C-alpha cells in the first residue's frame, strides 16, 4: 500500500531564505509525482508535476526533484517571500490510478 | 473562466438529512474525482469517474453516491448525514491517456460540509 510522508509538518523561516521540503513514498511504481499548494480555505493549486522518467522540474523560484529508486522528492523554494506562506502537499499518482497525498508541510515565511 | 467549480461552497445541515454537492469542469477533461479532506487536513480520494464510468470507489460508505450525467459533471449525493461526514469535499478533473494520466489534476475550491 502506497504511503506518502512529508517532513517537516510545519516550517517557519524569515523572508529571503532558501528552503527545502521533503516527501517520501513507499512504492516506487508511480506514474508521476506532483507538488501542490493549498492556501487556507482554498482549493489546491498544482505547482510542479514530475513524470516517473524525469529527475526534476523547475518553475520560477521552485525546483522539484524526484529520485524514484529511493522513493524521495524535494521541493526547493529559493528566496522565500511572505506570499509563499501556505500548505505544500506532495502526491504520487500510482499505477492503481489514484493520487495519494502526504499530509502536507505548513510553511510560514515571516517578513 | 476555465476551471473546476463546486456548489455550494458551504453546507451546514442536521444529522440524518440528505444533501448534494455539484461539480462542473469546463477544461474538456475526461476524468473527474471526489476527495475528502478531514479536520487534520489529510486529503483522500473517494471516487473517480472516466467518461461517466466509475473507475475508483475507495471503500466509501454506500450513503455516498456519485452521479455523472455527462463528462463535465460529477455530483455527490450523501444520504443520512452523520457527524463524521463533516469535512471539506474537493472535486477535481484531469486528462488521461492510454498509459495513465497525462496532466495534473485541477481542483475545485472545495465545499465545507458541517453536520450538526
gemmi code that builds the backbone of each chain (N, CA, C; Angstrom):
import gemmi

chains = {
    "A": [
        ("UNK", (0.845, -1.189, 0.000), (0.000, 0.000, 0.000), (0.884, 1.245, 0.000)),
        ("UNK", (0.594, 2.142, -0.926), (1.410, 3.361, -1.048), (1.172, 4.290, 0.124)),
        ("UNK", (2.246, 4.753, 0.728), (2.153, 5.759, 1.784), (3.096, 6.906, 1.441)),
        ("UNK", (2.615, 8.120, 1.656), (3.390, 9.319, 1.359), (3.581, 10.102, 2.655)),
        ("UNK", (4.824, 10.450, 2.932), (5.154, 11.143, 4.173), (5.875, 12.437, 3.844)),
        ("UNK", (5.489, 13.501, 4.526), (6.148, 14.795, 4.312), (6.776, 15.282, 5.602)),
        ("UNK", (8.002, 15.760, 5.452), (8.742, 16.292, 6.597), (9.384, 17.616, 6.182)),
        ("UNK", (9.320, 18.684, 7.037), (8.644, 18.686, 8.334), (7.151, 18.922, 8.182)),
        ("UNK", (6.405, 18.785, 9.271), (4.968, 19.064, 9.228), (4.720, 20.562, 9.173)),
        ("UNK", (5.611, 21.323, 9.782), (5.484, 22.779, 9.775), (6.871, 23.388, 9.748)),
        ("UNK", (6.959, 24.562, 9.128), (8.253, 25.224, 8.960), (8.022, 26.727, 8.967)),
        ("UNK", (8.838, 27.430, 9.754), (8.752, 28.881, 9.799), (10.131, 29.451, 9.486)),
        ("UNK", (10.220, 30.314, 8.490), (11.506, 30.859, 8.076), (11.387, 32.371, 7.877)),
        ("UNK", (12.501, 33.100, 7.994), (12.461, 34.535, 7.672), (12.481, 34.730, 6.162)),
        ("UNK", (11.926, 35.815, 5.730), (11.889, 36.140, 4.313), (13.291, 36.120, 3.703)),
        ("UNK", (13.397, 35.618, 2.491), (14.668, 35.611, 1.790), (15.431, 34.307, 1.886)),
        ("UNK", (15.064, 33.464, 2.834), (15.769, 32.188, 2.978), (15.396, 31.226, 1.868)),
        ("UNK", (16.387, 30.384, 1.515), (16.112, 29.250, 0.645), (15.682, 28.079, 1.523)),
        ("UNK", (14.737, 27.272, 1.066), (14.271, 26.181, 1.914), (13.958, 24.940, 1.093)),
        ("UNK", (13.917, 23.813, 1.793), (13.664, 22.518, 1.159), (12.569, 21.798, 1.914)),
        ("UNK", (11.573, 21.344, 1.176), (10.522, 20.499, 1.734), (10.743, 19.075, 1.231)),
        ("UNK", (10.522, 18.111, 2.102), (10.809, 16.722, 1.771), (9.558, 15.874, 1.674)),
        ("UNK", (9.604, 14.915, 0.764), (8.493, 13.993, 0.556), (9.087, 12.612, 0.307)),
        ("UNK", (8.532, 11.600, 0.951), (8.980, 10.233, 0.676), (7.767, 9.352, 0.439)),
        ("UNK", (7.959, 8.319, -0.387), (6.870, 7.400, -0.705), (7.390, 5.978, -0.690)),
        ("UNK", (6.502, 5.034, -0.386), (6.948, 3.670, -0.113), (6.984, 2.769, -1.339)),
        ("UNK", (6.193, 3.060, -2.368), (6.121, 2.211, -3.556), (6.614, 3.008, -4.755)),
        ("UNK", (7.685, 2.548, -5.380), (8.298, 3.315, -6.474), (7.564, 3.143, -7.812)),
        ("UNK", (6.530, 2.301, -7.847), (5.775, 2.106, -9.094), (4.751, 3.235, -9.246)),
        ("UNK", (5.246, 4.382, -9.699), (4.379, 5.555, -9.825), (4.394, 6.064, -11.251)),
        ("UNK", (3.300, 6.733, -11.649), (3.270, 7.413, -12.942), (3.960, 8.766, -12.851)),
        ("UNK", (3.639, 9.502, -11.798), (4.233, 10.819, -11.624), (4.134, 11.256, -10.166)),
        ("UNK", (4.794, 12.345, -9.862), (4.737, 12.952, -8.533), (4.407, 14.419, -8.726)),
        ("UNK", (3.526, 14.911, -7.893), (3.090, 16.287, -8.043), (3.237, 17.030, -6.720)),
        ("UNK", (3.558, 18.288, -6.826), (3.551, 19.198, -5.680), (2.417, 20.195, -5.878)),
        ("UNK", (1.625, 20.366, -4.803), (0.513, 21.304, -4.802), (0.707, 22.316, -3.686)),
        ("UNK", (0.016, 23.425, -3.858), (-0.049, 24.442, -2.813), (-1.506, 24.609, -2.416)),
        ("UNK", (-1.763, 24.705, -1.100), (-3.108, 24.969, -0.618), (-3.081, 26.159, 0.324)),
        ("UNK", (-3.820, 27.206, -0.038), (-3.975, 28.362, 0.839), (-5.170, 28.128, 1.753)),
        ("UNK", (-5.168, 28.731, 2.950), (-6.259, 28.489, 3.913), (-7.629, 28.726, 3.291)),
        ("UNK", (-8.521, 27.766, 3.456), (-9.878, 27.900, 2.952), (-10.003, 27.821, 1.442)),
        ("UNK", (-8.949, 27.414, 0.777), (-8.981, 27.376, -0.692), (-8.710, 25.969, -1.207)),
        ("UNK", (-8.849, 25.815, -2.523), (-8.536, 24.553, -3.159), (-7.042, 24.394, -3.368)),
        ("UNK", (-6.681, 23.344, -4.094), (-5.276, 23.064, -4.362), (-4.871, 23.648, -5.705)),
        ("UNK", (-3.653, 24.163, -5.742), (-3.087, 24.665, -6.991), (-1.865, 23.836, -7.320)),
        ("UNK", (-1.826, 23.296, -8.527), (-0.681, 22.499, -8.933), (0.540, 23.391, -9.148)),
        ("UNK", (1.674, 22.992, -8.584), (2.915, 23.749, -8.731), (3.825, 23.099, -9.778)),
        ("UNK", (4.104, 21.825, -9.572), (5.017, 21.107, -10.455), (4.574, 19.651, -10.554)),
        ("UNK", (4.755, 19.084, -11.739), (4.482, 17.663, -11.960), (5.735, 17.045, -12.559)),
        ("UNK", (6.220, 15.983, -11.953), (7.403, 15.281, -12.459), (6.959, 13.892, -12.902)),
        ("UNK", (7.146, 13.594, -14.191), (6.824, 12.254, -14.678), (7.841, 11.271, -14.101)),
        ("UNK", (7.474, 9.994, -14.067), (8.330, 8.990, -13.424), (9.694, 8.858, -14.121)),
        ("UNK", (9.743, 9.244, -15.398), (11.001, 9.140, -16.147), (11.883, 10.373, -15.979)),
        ("UNK", (11.372, 11.391, -15.302), (12.118, 12.638, -15.150), (12.794, 12.689, -13.785)),
        ("UNK", (13.789, 13.597, -13.700), (14.514, 13.751, -12.439), (14.139, 15.043, -11.723)),
        ("UNK", (13.754, 16.067, -12.497), (13.392, 17.321, -11.852), (12.560, 18.197, -12.779)),
        ("UNK", (11.903, 19.172, -12.160), (11.145, 20.178, -12.882), (11.354, 21.510, -12.182)),
        ("UNK", (11.343, 22.563, -12.977), (11.564, 23.899, -12.413), (10.480, 24.830, -12.902)),
        ("UNK", (10.055, 25.718, -11.995), (9.123, 26.774, -12.365), (9.437, 27.985, -11.511)),
        ("UNK", (10.028, 28.987, -12.133), (10.370, 30.197, -11.382), (11.324, 29.902, -10.240)),
        ("UNK", (10.918, 30.260, -9.024), (11.774, 30.029, -7.846), (11.629, 28.622, -7.275)),
        ("UNK", (10.833, 27.797, -7.906), (10.573, 26.447, -7.413), (11.324, 25.414, -8.242)),
        ("UNK", (11.909, 24.446, -7.542), (12.552, 23.322, -8.211), (12.181, 22.055, -7.467)),
        ("UNK", (11.641, 21.081, -8.191), (11.286, 19.809, -7.569), (12.138, 18.713, -8.175)),
        ("UNK", (12.624, 17.831, -7.326), (13.418, 16.694, -7.788), (12.704, 15.399, -7.455)),
        ("UNK", (13.048, 14.365, -8.204), (12.456, 13.047, -7.967), (13.536, 11.983, -8.055)),
        ("UNK", (13.666, 11.186, -7.004), (14.532, 10.010, -7.013), (13.624, 8.813, -6.773)),
        ("UNK", (13.168, 8.213, -7.860), (12.158, 7.159, -7.762), (12.696, 5.937, -7.021)),
        ("UNK", (13.961, 5.615, -7.266), (14.508, 4.389, -6.683), (14.574, 4.457, -5.163)),
        ("UNK", (14.815, 5.665, -4.643), (14.873, 5.793, -3.180), (13.550, 6.268, -2.610)),
        ("UNK", (12.580, 6.547, -3.481), (11.259, 6.968, -3.012), (11.261, 8.338, -2.366)),
        ("UNK", (11.961, 9.286, -3.005), (12.073, 10.619, -2.394), (11.897, 11.720, -3.424)),
        ("UNK", (11.341, 12.831, -2.935), (11.249, 14.041, -3.727), (11.503, 15.224, -2.811)),
        ("UNK", (12.070, 16.276, -3.374), (12.245, 17.512, -2.616), (11.671, 18.660, -3.422)),
        ("UNK", (11.147, 19.633, -2.702), (10.713, 20.882, -3.310), (11.588, 21.980, -2.738)),
        ("UNK", (12.335, 22.616, -3.608), (13.258, 23.683, -3.222), (12.606, 25.015, -3.578)),
        ("UNK", (12.524, 25.896, -2.582), (11.985, 27.242, -2.812), (13.113, 28.237, -2.578)),
        ("UNK", (13.449, 28.986, -3.599), (14.535, 29.962, -3.493), (13.980, 31.320, -3.074)),
        ("UNK", (14.784, 32.018, -2.278), (14.463, 33.409, -1.896), (13.007, 33.539, -1.460)),
        ("UNK", (12.650, 32.845, -0.397), (11.249, 32.762, 0.032), (10.665, 34.149, 0.323)),
        ("UNK", (9.348, 34.259, 0.093), (8.616, 35.511, 0.282), (7.397, 35.241, 1.166)),
        ("UNK", (6.888, 36.257, 1.865), (5.679, 36.032, 2.687), (4.523, 35.437, 1.898)),
        ("UNK", (4.421, 35.768, 0.621), (3.359, 35.212, -0.226), (3.494, 33.731, -0.482)),
        ("UNK", (4.644, 33.147, -0.122), (4.826, 31.700, -0.260), (4.184, 30.942, 0.904)),
        ("UNK", (3.737, 31.656, 1.918), (3.129, 31.009, 3.091), (1.864, 30.267, 2.668)),
        ("UNK", (1.845, 28.973, 2.945), (0.739, 28.098, 2.533), (1.077, 26.692, 3.000)),
        ("UNK", (0.176, 25.742, 2.748), (0.489, 24.338, 2.973), (0.887, 23.724, 1.642)),
        ("UNK", (2.008, 23.010, 1.649), (2.524, 22.373, 0.432), (2.287, 20.869, 0.532)),
        ("UNK", (1.628, 20.341, -0.478), (1.251, 18.935, -0.489), (1.983, 18.199, -1.608)),
        ("UNK", (2.516, 17.065, -1.257), (3.146, 16.170, -2.215), (2.167, 15.036, -2.490)),
        ("UNK", (2.082, 14.594, -3.740), (1.172, 13.495, -4.076), (1.799, 12.638, -5.170)),
        ("UNK", (1.630, 11.330, -5.051), (2.114, 10.433, -6.101), (0.925, 9.782, -6.780)),
        ("UNK", (1.022, 9.676, -8.102), (-0.021, 9.015, -8.869), (0.456, 7.594, -9.115)),
        ("UNK", (-0.179, 6.637, -8.439), (0.330, 5.283, -8.535), (-0.371, 4.518, -9.648)),
        ("UNK", (0.111, 3.312, -9.892), (-0.395, 2.562, -11.023), (-1.748, 1.946, -10.766)),
        ("UNK", (-2.298, 2.180, -9.573), (-3.680, 1.807, -9.304), (-4.652, 2.886, -9.727)),
        ("UNK", (-4.117, 3.959, -10.286), (-4.971, 5.038, -10.770), (-5.395, 6.030, -9.706)),
        ("UNK", (-4.623, 6.111, -8.629), (-5.015, 7.016, -7.548), (-3.903, 8.005, -7.254)),
        ("UNK", (-4.329, 9.221, -6.868), (-3.389, 10.225, -6.395), (-3.357, 10.115, -4.876)),
        ("UNK", (-2.192, 9.746, -4.331), (-2.038, 9.541, -2.895), (-1.280, 10.721, -2.323)),
        ("UNK", (-1.887, 11.397, -1.344), (-1.317, 12.616, -0.797), (-0.559, 12.370, 0.495)),
        ("UNK", (0.466, 13.184, 0.726), (1.057, 13.311, 2.036), (0.210, 14.276, 2.850)),
        ("UNK", (0.594, 14.442, 4.115), (-0.220, 15.294, 4.982), (0.182, 16.750, 4.949)),
        ("UNK", (1.186, 17.057, 4.152), (1.495, 18.454, 3.914), (2.530, 19.027, 4.854)),
        ("UNK", (3.174, 20.084, 4.377), (4.065, 20.904, 5.196), (3.480, 22.304, 5.226)),
        ("UNK", (3.203, 22.792, 6.429), (2.659, 24.143, 6.574), (3.814, 25.127, 6.672)),
        ("UNK", (3.944, 25.964, 5.676), (5.068, 26.900, 5.595), (4.627, 28.301, 5.975)),
        ("UNK", (5.404, 28.936, 6.837), (5.167, 30.328, 7.194), (6.452, 31.104, 6.916)),
        ("UNK", (6.370, 32.125, 6.071), (7.521, 32.971, 5.760), (7.281, 34.320, 6.405)),
        ("UNK", (8.143, 34.667, 7.366), (7.965, 35.900, 8.140), (8.660, 37.067, 7.456)),
        ("UNK", (7.967, 38.221, 7.365), (8.603, 39.403, 6.751), (9.743, 39.943, 7.620)),
    ],
    "B": [
        ("UNK", (-14.410, 31.849, -17.301), (-13.105, 31.322, -16.889), (-13.118, 29.803, -16.986)),
        ("UNK", (-11.998, 29.237, -17.424), (-11.886, 27.782, -17.446), (-11.504, 27.317, -16.059)),
        ("UNK", (-12.233, 26.330, -15.502), (-11.973, 25.959, -14.124), (-12.831, 24.760, -13.731)),
        ("UNK", (-12.592, 24.328, -12.489), (-13.440, 23.347, -11.834), (-14.254, 24.112, -10.798)),
        ("UNK", (-15.559, 24.052, -10.885), (-16.406, 24.788, -9.947), (-17.264, 23.819, -9.142)),
        ("UNK", (-17.522, 24.225, -7.903), (-18.336, 23.409, -6.996), (-19.395, 24.283, -6.346)),
        ("UNK", (-20.563, 23.713, -6.117), (-21.594, 24.401, -5.344), (-22.278, 23.397, -4.419)),
        ("UNK", (-22.604, 23.825, -3.199), (-22.308, 25.138, -2.629), (-20.887, 25.192, -2.058)),
        ("UNK", (-20.456, 26.353, -1.637), (-19.152, 26.491, -1.003), (-19.215, 26.064, 0.467)),
        ("UNK", (-20.330, 26.374, 1.095), (-20.550, 25.977, 2.485), (-21.893, 25.264, 2.582)),
        ("UNK", (-21.948, 24.253, 3.447), (-23.169, 23.491, 3.632), (-23.261, 23.111, 5.098)),
        ("UNK", (-24.275, 23.631, 5.792), (-24.491, 23.305, 7.190), (-25.840, 22.617, 7.284)),
        ("UNK", (-25.876, 21.450, 7.919), (-27.098, 20.662, 7.928), (-27.172, 19.792, 9.172)),
        ("UNK", (-28.328, 19.261, 9.421), (-28.539, 18.413, 10.587), (-28.247, 16.958, 10.262)),
        ("UNK", (-27.888, 16.220, 11.292), (-27.707, 14.763, 11.149), (-28.961, 14.133, 10.577)),
        ("UNK", (-28.770, 13.162, 9.708), (-29.902, 12.432, 9.152), (-30.429, 12.989, 7.841)),
        ("UNK", (-30.045, 14.233, 7.549), (-30.508, 14.834, 6.284), (-29.769, 14.248, 5.084)),
        ("UNK", (-30.346, 14.493, 3.889), (-29.719, 14.122, 2.625), (-29.305, 15.417, 1.917)),
        ("UNK", (-28.082, 15.431, 1.382), (-27.611, 16.637, 0.691), (-26.811, 16.263, -0.555)),
        ("UNK", (-26.707, 17.227, -1.477), (-25.914, 17.021, -2.698), (-24.929, 18.149, -2.888)),
        ("UNK", (-23.793, 17.802, -3.459), (-22.781, 18.778, -3.864), (-22.572, 18.609, -5.367)),
        ("UNK", (-22.529, 19.744, -6.069), (-22.390, 19.665, -7.520), (-20.997, 20.099, -7.957)),
        ("UNK", (-20.517, 19.494, -9.031), (-19.206, 19.837, -9.577), (-19.288, 19.886, -11.093)),
        ("UNK", (-18.651, 20.900, -11.656), (-18.601, 21.049, -13.105), (-17.206, 21.467, -13.523)),
        ("UNK", (-16.721, 20.902, -14.626), (-15.444, 21.356, -15.178), (-15.617, 21.675, -16.655)),
        ("UNK", (-14.984, 22.781, -17.071), (-15.047, 23.166, -18.481), (-13.673, 23.124, -19.133)),
        ("UNK", (-12.852, 22.182, -18.632), (-11.490, 22.023, -19.143), (-11.412, 20.964, -20.231)),
        ("UNK", (-12.541, 20.317, -20.528), (-12.535, 19.261, -21.547), (-11.916, 17.959, -21.064)),
        ("UNK", (-11.756, 17.811, -19.761), (-11.144, 16.589, -19.210), (-12.109, 15.418, -19.258)),
        ("UNK", (-11.528, 14.205, -19.266), (-12.372, 13.024, -19.330), (-12.478, 12.296, -17.991)),
        ("UNK", (-11.763, 12.750, -16.989), (-11.770, 12.079, -15.697), (-12.048, 13.089, -14.585)),
        ("UNK", (-12.940, 12.701, -13.673), (-13.275, 13.568, -12.552), (-13.210, 12.777, -11.251)),
        ("UNK", (-12.988, 13.500, -10.155), (-12.726, 12.872, -8.861), (-13.476, 13.599, -7.746)),
        ("UNK", (-13.721, 12.870, -6.667), (-14.120, 13.473, -5.394), (-13.103, 13.064, -4.337)),
        ("UNK", (-12.669, 14.077, -3.561), (-11.756, 13.874, -2.448), (-12.402, 14.398, -1.179)),
        ("UNK", (-11.989, 13.809, -0.036), (-12.419, 14.298, 1.272), (-11.184, 14.745, 2.040)),
        ("UNK", (-11.245, 15.966, 2.598), (-10.150, 16.454, 3.440), (-10.667, 16.571, 4.855)),
        ("UNK", (-10.097, 15.791, 5.755), (-10.607, 15.758, 7.128), (-10.045, 16.914, 7.952)),
        ("UNK", (-10.385, 16.902, 9.235), (-10.016, 18.018, 10.121), (-8.509, 18.138, 10.298)),
        ("UNK", (-7.784, 17.056, 10.033), (-6.321, 17.093, 10.114), (-5.696, 17.436, 8.778)),
        ("UNK", (-6.517, 17.867, 7.850), (-6.086, 18.323, 6.531), (-5.605, 17.170, 5.632)),
        ("UNK", (-5.880, 15.917, 6.022), (-5.463, 14.794, 5.204), (-6.452, 14.609, 4.055)),
        ("UNK", (-5.925, 14.596, 2.830), (-6.749, 14.549, 1.629), (-6.755, 13.125, 1.076)),
        ("UNK", (-7.963, 12.566, 0.901), (-8.047, 11.184, 0.450), (-9.097, 11.048, -0.645)),
        ("UNK", (-8.760, 10.257, -1.672), (-9.684, 10.070, -2.784), (-10.886, 9.257, -2.331)),
        ("UNK", (-12.058, 9.615, -2.870), (-13.282, 8.863, -2.615), (-13.711, 8.121, -3.872)),
        ("UNK", (-13.871, 8.868, -4.965), (-14.364, 8.302, -6.216), (-13.603, 8.889, -7.397)),
        ("UNK", (-13.609, 8.112, -8.499), (-13.085, 8.618, -9.756), (-13.981, 8.123, -10.886)),
        ("UNK", (-14.294, 9.019, -11.819), (-15.103, 8.678, -12.983), (-14.310, 9.014, -14.237)),
        ("UNK", (-14.336, 8.120, -15.209), (-13.745, 8.372, -16.510), (-14.824, 8.226, -17.571)),
        ("UNK", (-15.070, 9.315, -18.302), (-16.127, 9.296, -19.318), (-17.441, 8.732, -18.767)),
        ("UNK", (-17.845, 9.236, -17.637), (-19.108, 8.908, -16.958), (-19.117, 7.514, -16.326)),
        ("UNK", (-17.985, 6.814, -16.374), (-17.947, 5.464, -15.820), (-17.133, 5.447, -14.527)),
        ("UNK", (-17.693, 4.822, -13.474), (-16.994, 4.739, -12.202), (-15.777, 3.841, -12.336)),
        ("UNK", (-14.589, 4.352, -11.975), (-13.383, 3.528, -12.041), (-12.719, 3.350, -10.679)),
        ("UNK", (-12.964, 4.245, -9.744), (-12.431, 4.081, -8.400), (-13.557, 4.342, -7.395)),
        ("UNK", (-13.730, 3.398, -6.461), (-14.650, 3.588, -5.343), (-13.862, 3.159, -4.119)),
        ("UNK", (-13.398, 4.136, -3.379), (-12.407, 3.874, -2.346), (-13.056, 3.586, -1.007)),
        ("UNK", (-13.672, 2.437, -0.855), (-14.280, 1.976, 0.397), (-15.041, 3.083, 1.113)),
        ("UNK", (-15.874, 3.752, 0.353), (-16.686, 4.821, 0.916), (-18.045, 4.222, 1.282)),
        ("UNK", (-18.646, 4.619, 2.437), (-19.974, 4.094, 2.775), (-20.956, 4.301, 1.636)),
        ("UNK", (-21.887, 3.366, 1.480), (-22.810, 3.499, 0.350), (-23.852, 4.587, 0.566)),
        ("UNK", (-23.749, 5.326, 1.669), (-24.567, 6.547, 1.823), (-24.091, 7.629, 0.838)),
        ("UNK", (-22.867, 7.469, 0.362), (-22.316, 8.405, -0.613), (-22.536, 7.840, -2.017)),
        ("UNK", (-23.221, 8.590, -2.853), (-23.458, 8.101, -4.211), (-23.103, 9.188, -5.219)),
        ("UNK", (-22.032, 8.964, -5.988), (-21.672, 9.909, -7.042), (-22.552, 9.673, -8.262)),
        ("UNK", (-22.758, 10.769, -9.011), (-23.524, 10.633, -10.251), (-22.886, 11.524, -11.297)),
        ("UNK", (-22.633, 10.954, -12.481), (-22.008, 11.708, -13.554), (-22.942, 11.737, -14.753)),
        ("UNK", (-23.745, 12.803, -14.888), (-24.689, 12.862, -16.011), (-23.991, 13.026, -17.360)),
        ("UNK", (-22.820, 13.633, -17.345), (-22.016, 13.762, -18.556), (-20.563, 13.962, -18.140)),
        ("UNK", (-19.673, 14.032, -19.132), (-18.234, 14.087, -18.845), (-17.830, 15.305, -18.019)),
        ("UNK", (-18.627, 16.378, -18.121), (-18.246, 17.639, -17.493), (-18.804, 17.796, -16.077)),
        ("UNK", (-19.619, 16.865, -15.638), (-20.272, 16.991, -14.331), (-20.098, 15.734, -13.495)),
        ("UNK", (-19.818, 15.941, -12.207), (-19.779, 14.829, -11.256), (-20.347, 15.337, -9.946)),
        ("UNK", (-21.536, 14.869, -9.616), (-22.214, 15.306, -8.407), (-22.064, 14.246, -7.322)),
        ("UNK", (-22.157, 14.702, -6.074), (-22.015, 13.800, -4.933), (-23.249, 13.937, -4.052)),
        ("UNK", (-23.986, 12.843, -3.906), (-25.171, 12.851, -3.051), (-24.860, 12.056, -1.790)),
        ("UNK", (-25.235, 12.614, -0.650), (-24.961, 11.950, 0.624), (-26.278, 11.765, 1.365)),
        ("UNK", (-26.589, 10.524, 1.681), (-27.809, 10.210, 2.437), (-27.506, 10.087, 3.924)),
        ("UNK", (-28.520, 10.364, 4.725), (-28.437, 10.124, 6.181), (-27.131, 10.628, 6.769)),
        ("UNK", (-26.900, 11.906, 6.630), (-25.628, 12.508, 7.051), (-25.315, 12.226, 8.517)),
        ("UNK", (-24.028, 11.974, 8.778), (-23.537, 11.707, 10.130), (-22.517, 12.772, 10.519)),
        ("UNK", (-22.277, 12.889, 11.841), (-21.325, 13.892, 12.333), (-19.955, 13.719, 11.672)),
        ("UNK", (-19.557, 12.452, 11.471), (-18.240, 12.165, 10.905), (-18.097, 12.534, 9.436)),
        ("UNK", (-19.195, 12.924, 8.809), (-19.122, 13.354, 7.410), (-18.648, 14.794, 7.289)),
        ("UNK", (-18.577, 15.492, 8.405), (-18.107, 16.884, 8.386), (-16.667, 16.915, 7.879)),
        ("UNK", (-16.453, 17.672, 6.827), (-15.135, 17.730, 6.174), (-15.235, 18.732, 5.032)),
        ("UNK", (-14.112, 18.919, 4.353), (-14.131, 19.684, 3.104), (-14.057, 18.684, 1.954)),
        ("UNK", (-14.963, 18.794, 1.015), (-15.024, 17.886, -0.121), (-14.546, 18.643, -1.366)),
        ("UNK", (-13.561, 18.049, -2.035), (-12.982, 18.665, -3.225), (-13.302, 17.815, -4.452)),
        ("UNK", (-13.681, 18.496, -5.505), (-13.830, 17.882, -6.816), (-12.573, 18.208, -7.617)),
        ("UNK", (-12.177, 17.326, -8.507), (-11.014, 17.562, -9.357), (-11.237, 16.923, -10.717)),
        ("UNK", (-10.450, 17.334, -11.687), (-10.532, 16.719, -13.011), (-9.148, 16.639, -13.631)),
        ("UNK", (-8.995, 15.726, -14.593), (-7.722, 15.598, -15.298), (-7.950, 14.888, -16.622)),
        ("UNK", (-6.888, 14.862, -17.443), (-6.928, 14.111, -18.699), (-6.167, 12.816, -18.529)),
        ("UNK", (-6.607, 11.790, -19.241), (-5.937, 10.500, -19.166), (-5.615, 10.002, -20.554)),
        ("UNK", (-4.394, 9.473, -20.686), (-4.031, 8.760, -21.912), (-4.132, 7.269, -21.664)),
        ("UNK", (-3.695, 6.500, -22.640), (-3.778, 5.038, -22.520), (-2.852, 4.530, -21.426)),
        ("UNK", (-1.721, 5.236, -21.210), (-0.718, 4.753, -20.255), (-0.835, 5.419, -18.902)),
        ("UNK", (-1.900, 6.182, -18.699), (-2.040, 6.822, -17.401), (-2.293, 8.306, -17.551)),
        ("UNK", (-2.232, 9.041, -16.462), (-2.554, 10.468, -16.508), (-1.542, 11.244, -17.347)),
        ("UNK", (-2.041, 12.157, -18.127), (-1.155, 12.967, -18.969), (-0.999, 14.373, -18.426)),
        ("UNK", (-1.744, 14.689, -17.394), (-1.748, 16.056, -16.917), (-2.013, 16.041, -15.415)),
        ("UNK", (-1.775, 17.178, -14.821), (-2.055, 17.286, -13.403), (-3.559, 17.295, -13.174)),
        ("UNK", (-3.945, 17.126, -11.929), (-5.342, 17.265, -11.571), (-5.622, 18.708, -11.190)),
        ("UNK", (-6.745, 19.210, -11.638), (-7.181, 20.563, -11.331), (-8.310, 20.462, -10.318)),
        ("UNK", (-8.148, 21.199, -9.224), (-9.082, 21.091, -8.107), (-10.070, 22.247, -8.064)),
        ("UNK", (-11.280, 21.926, -7.618), (-12.248, 22.960, -7.328), (-11.935, 23.627, -5.993)),
        ("UNK", (-12.698, 24.654, -5.616), (-12.415, 25.422, -4.399), (-12.837, 24.710, -3.119)),
        ("UNK", (-13.577, 23.608, -3.237), (-13.982, 22.854, -2.055), (-15.358, 23.240, -1.553)),
        ("UNK", (-16.002, 22.285, -0.893), (-17.281, 22.511, -0.211), (-17.095, 22.105, 1.238)),
        ("UNK", (-17.254, 23.063, 2.136), (-17.101, 22.766, 3.563), (-18.443, 22.316, 4.107)),
        ("UNK", (-18.529, 21.034, 4.442), (-19.760, 20.438, 4.974), (-19.657, 20.331, 6.483)),
        ("UNK", (-20.641, 20.885, 7.171), (-20.724, 20.790, 8.629), (-22.030, 20.113, 8.985)),
        ("UNK", (-21.929, 18.991, 9.694), (-23.111, 18.246, 10.126), (-23.296, 18.466, 11.618)),
        ("UNK", (-24.452, 18.992, 12.004), (-24.708, 19.323, 13.408), (-25.518, 18.231, 14.101)),
    ],
}
model = gemmi.Model(1)
for chain_id, residues in chains.items():
    chain = gemmi.Chain(chain_id)
    for i, (resn, *xyz) in enumerate(residues, 1):
        res = gemmi.Residue()
        res.name, res.seqid = resn, gemmi.SeqId(i, " ")
        for name, pos in zip(("N", "CA", "C"), xyz):
            atom = gemmi.Atom()
            atom.name, atom.element = name, gemmi.Element(name[0])
            atom.pos, atom.b_iso = gemmi.Position(*pos), 0.0
            res.add_atom(atom)
        chain.add_residue(res)
    model.add_chain(chain)
structure = gemmi.Structure()
structure.add_model(model)
structure.setup_entities()
